[in-house]
Amino acid sequence: MSVSYAVSRALRGASPFFFQKRFESTVASLTKDEILILLRPPSTNWSNIIRDAEKVVGYPTSFMNLRCLLSDEFANMALYLRKLVGSNHLVMKTAKNILYGDSKNLQPWGLVMLLLSKSVKANVASPQSKTIEEQQKMLAELTEMIRTGHLIHKGIVNVPFTKRSKDTESAIFGNKIAILLGDYLLVTANGMLANLRNSDVSYIISTALKDLSEGEFFGERDEQNMPLPGKPNKNIDDIQITFDTTSITVDKVIGKPTTEWTARSVFNGVSLLGRGCQASMVLNKQSRDMQNLAYYFGCHVGLAWQAATEMQQLTSDSKDQFCLASAPVLFALEGNPDLYKIIDQAKNDVKDVDYEDLKFNILKTDAVDKTKRLYEEHAKKATAYIDSMGENESIDMIKKLINTF
């Protein structure tokens, strides 16, 4: 019998006074864990929507890296990865997020790309449509591989030579594994990209790879190359980010919450999702206007999910550290510049920050509400772009995925 069912049955048909007394006695008899389950807010039906969307696509996309993970080369590296089990190396945390991720840390990029591809009728003869479907599937897989490889590379820990000892051996060994795993995924993805034999798609995805690389040097960083927020700067005017990364410069965006967050997010992965959507339209023989529309759609989806993820991290009970360049932090700094004194502790290492104190101060501002509005704004724009493509089952599923957070 579930906890909620037991409580509801105990309260059914009672008078208000009896209702209150019976409720108190029932709750008093529950354990702490059962009370937490009872009080937990309703979870989203994210998993159900994913499964429904995969039915539309025709196969489960949750294991898009399976082809790579089942290879002999990866199996050999997995043996070494076992040596890190039990350590607190970042590569293990990354692996856990990838294997057990939910809507908070692993958005279904490949699934969205395939739904987008399926929503638009290919401008080719019917015998070629099967080949295009296979190419689009390969594009979705390689995009996921690039993303996963990049996440694993970001798990590398900077251990200064002077501080190396037996205590840091696991970190150094973990770095070697992280480099091998990340490189293997990226090399495999590049091989798949070459096999598509489409120069336009290769150029588009390469542009996203350039953005990912530049994102690792965007703005101020600590010694671990973790991002630090810019100081609030009222002398900088808000500018409209056009998603043309060649026109984004650090000095024009750092210091303004919305523009800084947007620029950082675009460079750190949103561009890859946008370019993946754009490339899928190229394979589908769509017009240049449709390709550009798909790019903007992908960028807005990525930004909406990023804002939702950062909002959830701040409002959850988790005591894990969060990104100091996330939207809630940037908005809180704008409203209360004195909070930057806490950020100053992170000049050498973001781990030096008192995250519990910082989170408490952020929640006292309207930063979370502003982040929610940021999510709603990008979700609305992404929905508008996908609505312009027509109406069908794939588009309906995409809209559900966008608005599920």
Backbone torsions as a table, in degrees:
resi	resn	phi	psi	omega
1	MET	NA	128.4	-179.7
2	SER	-71.3	158.7	179.6
3	VAL	-62.6	-47.1	-177.9
4	SER	-63.6	-36.6	179.6
5	TYR	-68.5	-40.7	179.5
6	ALA	-61.5	-42.2	179.9
7	VAL	-67.1	-45.2	-177.5
8	SER	-63.8	-37.7	-179.8
9	ARG	-69.2	-33.9	179.9
10	ALA	-69.4	-26.2	-174.7
11	LEU	-97.7	-8.8	-172.2
12	ARG	-66.1	128.6	173.3
13	GLY	77.7	13.3	-176.4
14	ALA	-94.8	158.7	174.5
15	SER	-72.2	163.7	-178.7
16	PRO	-56.1	-44.1	-178.6
17	PHE	-65.5	-46.5	179.1
18	PHE	-64.1	-36.9	178.3
19	PHE	-54.9	-49.2	-177.2
20	GLN	-65.9	-47.1	-177.7
21	LYS	-64.0	-44.1	-178.4
22	ARG	-65.7	-38.2	178.4
23	PHE	-62.3	-45.4	-178.7
24	GLU	-62.2	-42.8	-178.6
25	SER	-69.3	-36.6	178.9
26	THR	-66.1	-46.5	179.5
27	VAL	-64.9	-37.3	-179.0
28	ALA	-63.1	-27.7	-178.5
29	SER	-83.4	-8.6	-178.6
30	LEU	-82.8	153.8	175.0
31	THR	-77.7	170.1	-179.7
32	LYS	-61.2	-43.0	-179.3
33	ASP	-64.2	-38.6	179.3
34	GLU	-67.3	-36.9	177.8
35	ILE	-65.3	-40.7	178.6
36	LEU	-62.8	-38.8	177.7
37	ILE	-63.9	-41.2	-178.7
38	LEU	-66.0	-38.4	-176.3
39	LEU	-87.0	-9.5	-177.3
40	ARG	-63.7	132.8	179.5
41	PRO	-64.6	153.4	-178.7
42	PRO	-57.5	131.3	179.3
43	SER	-79.0	155.4	178.4
44	THR	-72.3	157.6	178.7
45	ASN	-91.2	43.2	-177.0
46	TRP	-56.4	-50.3	-176.9
47	SER	-60.8	-40.4	179.5
48	ASN	-64.8	-40.4	179.5
49	ILE	-66.7	-39.5	177.1
50	ILE	-58.8	-46.9	-179.7
51	ARG	-63.0	-41.2	178.3
52	ASP	-64.3	-39.7	179.5
53	ALA	-67.0	-36.9	178.6
54	GLU	-67.1	-30.4	175.7
55	LYS	-65.7	-36.8	178.1
56	VAL	-65.7	-41.8	179.5
57	VAL	-69.0	-38.5	177.1
58	GLY	114.2	-4.5	178.6
59	TYR	-164.1	159.1	-179.1
60	PRO	-71.7	124.2	-179.3
61	THR	-97.2	-0.1	-178.4
62	SER	-67.0	-16.1	-178.6
63	PHE	-119.4	47.4	-176.6
64	MET	-66.1	-25.3	178.9
65	ASN	-87.5	6.2	-173.8
66	LEU	-60.2	-40.0	179.5
67	ARG	-57.1	-40.1	180.0
68	CYS	-75.5	-41.7	-174.4
69	LEU	-68.5	-25.7	-178.3
70	LEU	-88.8	1.6	-178.1
71	SER	-75.3	158.3	-179.7
72	ASP	-63.8	-38.0	-178.6
73	GLU	-62.7	-43.5	-179.6
74	PHE	-68.6	-36.2	179.6
75	ALA	-60.6	-39.4	177.9
76	ASN	-63.4	-40.8	179.1
77	MET	-70.4	-31.3	-179.5
78	ALA	-63.0	-30.5	177.5
79	LEU	-62.4	-40.4	178.1
80	TYR	-72.9	-31.7	-179.9
81	LEU	-63.3	-30.0	179.9
82	ARG	-61.5	-28.8	-179.6
83	LYS	-65.5	-20.6	-178.8
84	LEU	-89.7	-9.8	-179.4
85	VAL	-60.0	129.2	-177.6
86	GLY	99.6	-18.4	176.3
87	SER	-85.2	167.8	-179.7
88	ASN	-105.4	27.8	179.1
89	HIS	-66.2	144.8	-176.8
90	LEU	-61.5	-26.7	-179.5
91	VAL	-65.9	-31.6	177.7
92	MET	-71.1	-39.3	177.4
93	LYS	-63.2	-40.9	178.2
94	THR	-62.9	-43.5	-179.5
95	ALA	-62.1	-41.3	179.3
96	LYS	-64.2	-39.8	178.8
97	ASN	-63.9	-37.1	-178.7
98	ILE	-71.5	-41.1	-176.9
99	LEU	-76.8	-37.4	-174.9
100	TYR	-116.5	19.4	-174.5
101	GLY	-66.8	152.7	174.3
102	ASP	-125.2	-159.0	-176.9
103	SER	-64.3	-15.9	-177.2
104	LYS	-78.6	-27.9	-174.3
105	ASN	-135.1	-1.9	-179.4
106	LEU	-144.4	81.9	-179.8
107	GLN	-72.7	145.6	-175.0
108	PRO	-80.5	72.8	-178.6
109	TRP	-60.0	-49.6	-178.0
110	GLY	-59.6	-38.2	179.4
111	LEU	-63.8	-43.3	178.3
112	VAL	-62.3	-41.9	179.1
113	MET	-61.6	-41.6	-179.3
114	LEU	-70.5	-38.2	176.3
115	LEU	-63.8	-41.0	178.2
116	LEU	-62.4	-43.8	179.3
117	SER	-62.4	-40.4	-177.5
118	LYS	-72.3	-23.8	-177.1
119	SER	-76.7	-15.3	-176.9
120	VAL	-115.1	129.7	-179.8
121	LYS	-75.7	128.7	-178.4
122	ALA	-68.4	138.4	179.1
123	ASN	-88.5	58.2	-179.3
124	VAL	-141.1	168.3	176.3
125	ALA	-67.9	150.1	-175.2
126	SER	-56.1	-37.5	179.7
127	PRO	-61.0	-26.3	-177.9
128	GLN	-85.8	-13.5	-174.6
129	SER	-63.3	-35.6	179.7
130	LYS	-64.9	-41.2	178.6
131	THR	-63.5	-41.5	179.8
132	ILE	-64.6	-38.9	177.6
133	GLU	-61.1	-41.7	178.3
134	GLU	-65.2	-39.9	178.4
135	GLN	-65.1	-40.3	179.3
136	GLN	-66.7	-36.7	175.7
137	LYS	-63.7	-42.8	178.3
138	MET	-64.3	-38.4	178.2
139	LEU	-62.8	-43.6	178.9
140	ALA	-63.5	-40.7	179.8
141	GLU	-64.8	-46.8	-177.1
142	LEU	-68.4	-31.5	176.3
143	THR	-64.5	-42.3	176.9
144	GLU	-64.1	-37.8	179.6
145	MET	-65.8	-42.0	178.7
146	ILE	-62.6	-43.8	179.9
147	ARG	-62.4	-45.8	-179.7
148	THR	-65.6	-43.1	178.2
149	GLY	-60.5	-39.2	178.8
150	HIS	-65.8	-42.1	179.0
151	LEU	-62.6	-40.2	179.6
152	ILE	-67.0	-41.0	177.6
153	HIS	-62.1	-33.7	179.4
154	LYS	-69.6	-11.9	177.9
155	GLY	-82.8	1.2	179.3
156	ILE	-68.5	134.5	-177.9
157	VAL	-103.1	131.2	179.2
158	ASN	-83.8	109.2	178.5
159	VAL	-110.6	105.1	179.8
160	PRO	-56.4	144.4	-176.6
161	PHE	-58.6	-37.8	-177.4
162	THR	-69.2	-19.8	-177.1
163	LYS	-102.8	6.5	-177.6
164	ARG	-78.2	137.6	179.3
165	SER	-156.7	-172.0	177.6
166	LYS	-62.3	-27.7	-179.8
167	ASP	-70.0	-20.8	-177.7
168	THR	-104.0	5.6	-178.0
169	GLU	-60.6	-40.8	-179.0
170	SER	-65.8	-34.3	178.8
171	ALA	-67.5	-43.3	-179.8
172	ILE	-66.6	-41.8	177.1
173	PHE	-64.2	-40.7	178.3
174	GLY	-61.9	-36.2	177.8
175	ASN	-61.5	-42.1	-179.7
176	LYS	-62.8	-42.4	179.9
177	ILE	-67.0	-41.2	179.7
178	ALA	-61.2	-41.3	178.9
179	ILE	-64.8	-44.4	-179.4
180	LEU	-64.3	-46.3	-179.0
181	LEU	-64.0	-47.3	180.0
182	GLY	-62.3	-44.8	179.7
183	ASP	-62.7	-40.6	-178.9
184	TYR	-62.7	-44.0	179.0
185	LEU	-64.1	-42.6	-178.6
186	LEU	-68.5	-40.5	178.7
187	VAL	-65.1	-42.4	178.3
188	THR	-62.1	-42.5	178.7
189	ALA	-62.3	-41.6	179.4
190	ASN	-66.4	-35.0	176.1
191	GLY	-64.6	-41.8	177.6
192	MET	-65.5	-37.7	178.6
193	LEU	-62.6	-42.3	179.3
194	ALA	-65.0	-36.1	-178.8
195	ASN	-68.4	-17.0	175.4
196	LEU	-69.0	-23.1	177.5
197	ARG	53.1	46.3	178.6
198	ASN	-134.1	107.8	-174.8
199	SER	-64.5	-34.7	179.5
200	ASP	-65.6	-43.8	178.5
201	VAL	-64.6	-41.3	178.9
202	SER	-61.0	-41.6	179.5
203	TYR	-66.3	-42.0	-178.1
204	ILE	-63.9	-47.3	-179.5
205	ILE	-68.3	-35.9	177.3
206	SER	-62.8	-34.2	176.3
207	THR	-62.2	-40.5	177.9
208	ALA	-66.6	-37.3	177.2
209	LEU	-63.3	-39.0	176.6
210	LYS	-61.4	-43.4	179.9
211	ASP	-62.8	-41.3	178.2
212	LEU	-60.1	-41.6	179.9
213	SER	-66.2	-44.8	-179.7
214	GLU	-66.4	-30.2	179.7
215	GLY	-62.1	-25.8	179.3
216	GLU	-75.4	-6.9	179.6
217	PHE	-122.7	12.1	-175.2
218	PHE	-84.2	119.5	177.5
219	GLY	77.3	-176.8	-177.7
220	GLU	-74.2	148.1	-176.7
221	ARG	-136.1	157.0	173.2
222	ASP	-87.9	-174.2	-176.2
223	GLU	-68.7	-18.4	176.5
224	GLN	-90.4	5.0	-177.0
225	ASN	66.2	27.1	173.9
226	MET	-85.9	140.6	-174.1
227	PRO	-69.5	142.8	174.4
228	LEU	-117.3	141.9	-178.1
229	PRO	-71.2	150.8	175.2
230	GLY	-77.5	152.4	176.7
231	LYS	-68.3	139.0	179.1
232	PRO	-54.6	131.0	-176.7
233	ASN	-130.5	103.5	-178.1
234	LYS	-76.3	-10.1	-179.2
235	ASN	-83.0	-8.8	179.4
236	ILE	-94.2	130.9	178.7
237	ASP	-81.8	144.7	174.8
238	ASP	-66.3	132.7	177.4
239	ILE	-119.7	156.6	-179.9
240	GLN	-88.1	118.9	177.6
241	ILE	-75.8	125.5	-175.9
242	THR	-98.4	0.9	-176.7
243	PHE	70.6	6.7	170.5
244	ASP	-88.7	97.2	-171.5
245	THR	-64.3	-21.3	179.5
246	THR	-69.8	-18.7	-178.6
247	SER	-97.8	-1.3	-178.7
248	ILE	-91.8	121.7	177.0
249	THR	-120.8	145.7	-173.7
250	VAL	-58.8	-46.0	-173.8
251	ASP	-66.2	-17.3	-178.9
252	LYS	-93.4	-9.7	-176.3
253	VAL	-122.1	-28.8	-178.5
254	ILE	-67.2	127.6	179.1
255	GLY	111.6	-13.8	175.8
256	LYS	-114.7	117.3	-170.7
257	PRO	-51.1	-53.9	-173.5
258	THR	-66.3	-46.4	-178.0
259	THR	-70.0	-39.2	179.0
260	GLU	-64.4	-46.6	-179.7
261	TRP	-63.3	-42.7	-179.1
262	THR	-62.8	-46.0	-179.2
263	ALA	-63.0	-46.0	179.3
264	ARG	-60.3	-44.3	-177.3
265	SER	-66.0	-40.7	179.6
266	VAL	-62.2	-44.3	-179.6
267	PHE	-69.3	-32.6	-172.6
268	ASN	-91.6	20.4	173.4
269	GLY	144.1	-31.0	-178.7
270	VAL	-60.2	-37.9	178.0
271	SER	-60.0	-37.9	180.0
272	LEU	-63.3	-43.5	177.3
273	LEU	-63.7	-43.9	178.9
274	GLY	-61.8	-45.0	-179.9
275	ARG	-67.8	-33.2	176.3
276	GLY	-63.5	-42.9	177.1
277	CYS	-64.4	-40.7	178.6
278	GLN	-62.7	-44.7	-178.8
279	ALA	-64.6	-33.2	178.5
280	SER	-64.8	-32.4	177.0
281	MET	-73.5	-30.7	175.7
282	VAL	-64.8	-45.7	178.7
283	LEU	-63.4	-29.0	-179.1
284	ASN	-83.7	4.8	178.5
285	LYS	60.4	36.2	179.6
286	GLN	-86.3	166.2	-178.1
287	SER	-69.7	165.0	178.3
288	ARG	-61.5	-37.2	178.3
289	ASP	-63.1	-41.2	179.2
290	MET	-67.3	-36.0	177.9
291	GLN	-64.3	-44.8	179.2
292	ASN	-66.1	-39.1	177.9
293	LEU	-60.7	-41.5	179.5
294	ALA	-64.5	-36.3	178.9
295	TYR	-64.5	-47.5	179.7
296	TYR	-64.9	-38.2	177.1
297	PHE	-59.4	-49.6	-179.4
298	GLY	-60.5	-39.7	179.6
299	CYS	-65.0	-43.2	-179.4
300	HIS	-68.3	-36.1	175.7
301	VAL	-62.6	-46.5	179.8
302	GLY	-60.5	-41.6	179.7
303	LEU	-68.7	-38.6	178.3
304	ALA	-62.4	-47.0	-179.9
305	TRP	-65.9	-37.7	179.6
306	GLN	-64.0	-44.6	178.7
307	ALA	-63.1	-41.9	179.8
308	ALA	-64.2	-41.3	179.5
309	THR	-62.3	-46.3	-178.8
310	GLU	-66.9	-34.3	177.7
311	MET	-66.4	-41.6	179.7
312	GLN	-66.0	-36.9	179.5
313	GLN	-62.9	-34.7	-178.4
314	LEU	-81.0	-27.4	-176.0
315	THR	-98.6	-3.7	178.7
316	SER	-84.3	171.6	178.4
317	ASP	-84.8	-0.5	-178.1
318	SER	-64.0	140.5	177.7
319	LYS	-102.4	11.8	178.0
320	ASP	-67.1	152.4	177.9
321	GLN	-71.8	148.8	-179.3
322	PHE	-117.9	166.0	-177.7
323	CYS	-67.6	129.5	-178.9
324	LEU	-75.1	-11.5	177.7
325	ALA	-104.9	18.0	179.1
326	SER	-74.9	163.4	-175.9
327	ALA	-58.8	-45.8	179.9
328	PRO	-59.8	-37.9	179.5
329	VAL	-66.5	-45.7	-178.8
330	LEU	-63.4	-42.1	178.1
331	PHE	-66.0	-38.9	179.4
332	ALA	-66.1	-38.0	178.4
333	LEU	-65.2	-36.1	178.1
334	GLU	-66.5	-40.6	-179.5
335	GLY	-76.9	-28.7	-179.7
336	ASN	-140.0	82.5	-177.2
337	PRO	-58.0	-21.3	179.6
338	ASP	-64.0	-20.1	178.9
339	LEU	-64.4	-16.5	-179.0
340	TYR	-65.8	-17.5	176.2
341	LYS	-63.3	-33.6	177.0
342	ILE	-70.9	-38.3	179.6
343	ILE	-64.5	-31.9	-179.3
344	ASP	-58.5	-22.6	178.3
345	GLN	-67.6	-17.0	-173.6
346	ALA	-97.1	9.9	-176.1
347	LYS	-57.9	-36.4	179.6
348	ASN	-94.3	-37.4	-177.8
349	ASP	-156.0	126.4	-178.4
350	VAL	-62.6	-18.8	178.9
351	LYS	-69.2	-16.3	-178.8
352	ASP	-76.3	-9.5	-178.4
353	VAL	-76.5	142.0	173.4
354	ASP	-82.6	90.5	-173.2
355	TYR	-67.0	-32.5	179.4
356	GLU	-65.2	-42.8	178.4
357	ASP	-67.1	-42.4	-179.8
358	LEU	-63.7	-43.4	179.1
359	LYS	-61.5	-42.2	179.3
360	PHE	-59.5	-44.0	-179.5
361	ASN	-71.0	-33.9	177.8
362	ILE	-65.5	-42.1	-178.1
363	LEU	-68.4	-16.3	176.7
364	LYS	-80.9	-12.0	178.3
365	THR	-98.8	-176.6	177.2
366	ASP	-95.0	22.1	-175.5
367	ALA	-62.6	-40.4	-178.8
368	VAL	-66.8	-40.8	178.0
369	ASP	-62.8	-40.0	178.4
370	LYS	-67.0	-37.0	177.3
371	THR	-66.3	-37.8	176.8
372	LYS	-63.2	-41.7	178.1
373	ARG	-65.4	-33.2	177.4
374	LEU	-64.2	-44.6	176.8
375	TYR	-60.4	-47.8	-177.4
376	GLU	-62.4	-37.6	179.9
377	GLU	-63.0	-48.1	-178.2
378	HIS	-73.2	-34.2	176.2
379	ALA	-63.4	-39.3	179.1
380	LYS	-65.7	-42.4	179.8
381	LYS	-67.3	-41.3	178.5
382	ALA	-62.8	-40.3	178.5
383	THR	-64.2	-39.0	179.5
384	ALA	-64.5	-41.2	179.0
385	TYR	-63.8	-44.4	-177.1
386	ILE	-71.9	-29.4	176.9
387	ASP	-64.5	-31.4	-178.3
388	SER	-71.2	-11.0	-179.7
389	MET	-87.7	-10.6	178.6
390	GLY	126.3	-162.3	179.7
391	GLU	-134.4	122.6	173.9
392	ASN	-164.4	179.1	-174.6
393	GLU	-63.3	-38.7	-178.9
394	SER	-64.4	-42.7	179.8
395	ILE	-66.1	-38.0	177.0
396	ASP	-61.5	-40.7	179.7
397	MET	-67.9	-37.9	178.1
398	ILE	-61.6	-43.1	-179.7
399	LYS	-64.4	-34.7	176.8
400	LYS	-66.5	-41.7	179.3
401	LEU	-64.0	-38.3	-179.0
402	ILE	-66.4	-38.9	-170.9
403	ASN	-104.3	20.3	-176.9
404	THR	-85.3	-23.8	-174.9
405	PHE	-61.3	NA	NA
